C-alpha cells in the first residue's frame, strides 16, 4: 500500500486588518527511505505604514506520517531563536513582529519519519495568501543510490556531487496549481 506523506505549508496570520504577505521561500529537502528532513527559509513582508505583530501557524502533516521531531525555528531578522507553541499534533505557532515597510526572514526546520514510499510538499496552500510567491526555490538531496520514480514538477536542474543527487526548481511569480510529490 502506498502511503503519501503530506507536508502542509499553509501559513496564515491575523493582524487586526493589516496584512502580512508571504512573499518568498527557499526550501531544502533531504530524503532517504526513512526520513524527510526539511530546512526552509520563509520571507514575510509588511507593506503597511504600521508595525504588525501576529501569530503565524505552520501546520504539520499529522494525519499522513509519523511524529515530527527536531523542530527548530530561528528568526534571522531578529538574530535569535524563535519560541514556538506546539499545537497538538497539528503544527506549531509562533509570534512574528514586522516593522513598517520591512521583511522578516524565518528559518524553520524539522524531521519526519516516513511510513511509505512518497513524500508530498503541499504547495497549493500558497493560494490562501491571495498572491503568488515573488520567488521560490526548492532543492531535493538524496543519496546517489536513491531512485526517485516520479516528480509532480519535473526538476529544472539536476546535479551529482560526491555521493548525492541534487534536484533543483526555481520559480518567479509562482502560484502553484499542484503539490510537489516525490515518489520512490
N, C-alpha and C positions, 0 to 999 in steps of 0.2 A: 504494500500500500504506500502510495506516495504521500508524504506529509510535506506541507508547504509551511515555510517559516515566513511570517509576516513581520516586517519592521515598519511599524506605523510611524509616520512622521507628520503629525498634524498638530503643529503648534498653534495656539491661539492666545489672545490676551484680551483682557477687559481693562480699559484705561479711561473710563469716565468720559467718553465722547472723543478722546484723542486716539489717534491710530498709530500703532507700531507697525511698521512694514517689515516683513520677512523678505529680504532682498537678494541674498546670496548664500550658497552653501558649497562646501568643499569637503567631500567625504571619502575616506579610505576604508575599504572593506578588506579584511583578511579572512579567508575562508579555507577550511580544511574539512575533512569528513566528520569532525567532532564539534567544532565551534565556528561561530561567526563573531569576529571582533569588528567593532565599528568605532572609528575615530573621526569625528566631524567638527568642522568649523562653520558656525552659523552667524550671519550678519543680520542685525535688526536695526532699522533706522527710524529716526524721529524727525519728520519733516515739518513739524509744527513750531510755533514760537514759544511753546511752553515745555517744561520738563515733563516726562512721562515716567510714572512708577507703575509697574504692572507685574502680575504673575504670568509666567509662561508655563504651559502644561506640555510635557513631552511624553507621549504615550509609548508603552512597550507592548509587544505582541503576546500578552499573557495567554491568550487562547490557542496559540499556534506553536508554542515551543516551550522548552524548559526554562527554568529560572534564569533571570538576568542577574549577572553578578559583576563585580569590579566597576561599579558605576562611579564616574568621576566627571565633575564639571569645573571648569576654570573660566572665570571672567577675564579674558585677556585685556579688555579695555580698562578694567579696574585694577588689573595686576594682582588678582587674588583668587584663591579657591572660592567657588560659589557654593553656598549652602543650598541644600535642596530638601524637599519633603517627599518621602515615598508615599505614593497614593495607592496603597494596597499593592496588588499585582498589576494595576492598570498603567502605571507610569510614575513620573516624578513631576514636581512643580518647583519652580524657583522664581525668586524675585529679581526683577531687572529694572534698573534706573537708566534712563537715557536723557541727556541734556537736550535742549532745543537745537535743532539742525545738526544732530550728531548721530553717530552709529556706534552700536555696541557689538563687540565680537566675543562670542562664547564658544568654548571648546567643550564638546560632550563626547565621552567615550564609555563603552561598556562591552561586555562579552555575554554571549548567549550560547548555551549548549544546544546543538541541533538534534532533532529526533527524526530526521528524514533526509531526503535527497534533493531538497530545493531550499533556496533562500530567496526571500522576496523583500524588497525595499519599496514601501508604498510611496510613490511619487505623486499620485493623483491628488493627495490631500493638499498639495500646493494650491489647488483651485480654491480652497476655503479662505485664502488670503486675498482673493479677488484681483490678483495681478500676477503676472509671470515673474519668475526669478530673473533678475538682471543678468546673473551669471551662475552657472552650476558646473562643478567638476566632480567626477566620480572615478575612483581607481579601485580595481579589484586585484588583489595579490593572492596568488595560490602557489603551492609547491609545484615545481616543474613536472612532477608525475601526476598531478591532479588534472582531471579532464572535465571541462565544462561542456555539457551536451547541448545546452540551449541558453540563449540570452534573449530577453524580450526586446532589448535595444541592442542591436549589433554594436560591438565596440568600434570606436573610431580609430583607435590605435592599439597596437599590441607590441609588447617588448618581452624579451627573455634576458634576464640579468641574473647572473650567478645561478642559483638554484630556484629561481622564481619566475613565474609568468605574471605579467602585469597587463591588465586590460584597462583602457582609458576612454572616458567620454568627456566631452566639453560642449556646453550649450550656452548660448546667449538668448535673452528674451524667451526663457524656457517655461512654457506652461504644459506640463506633462499630460498626456492623454492615456498613458499606460503606466503600470507599475514596472519596476525593474526586477526581473526574475532571473536567478542563476540556478539552472538545473544541472545536477551532476550525477 
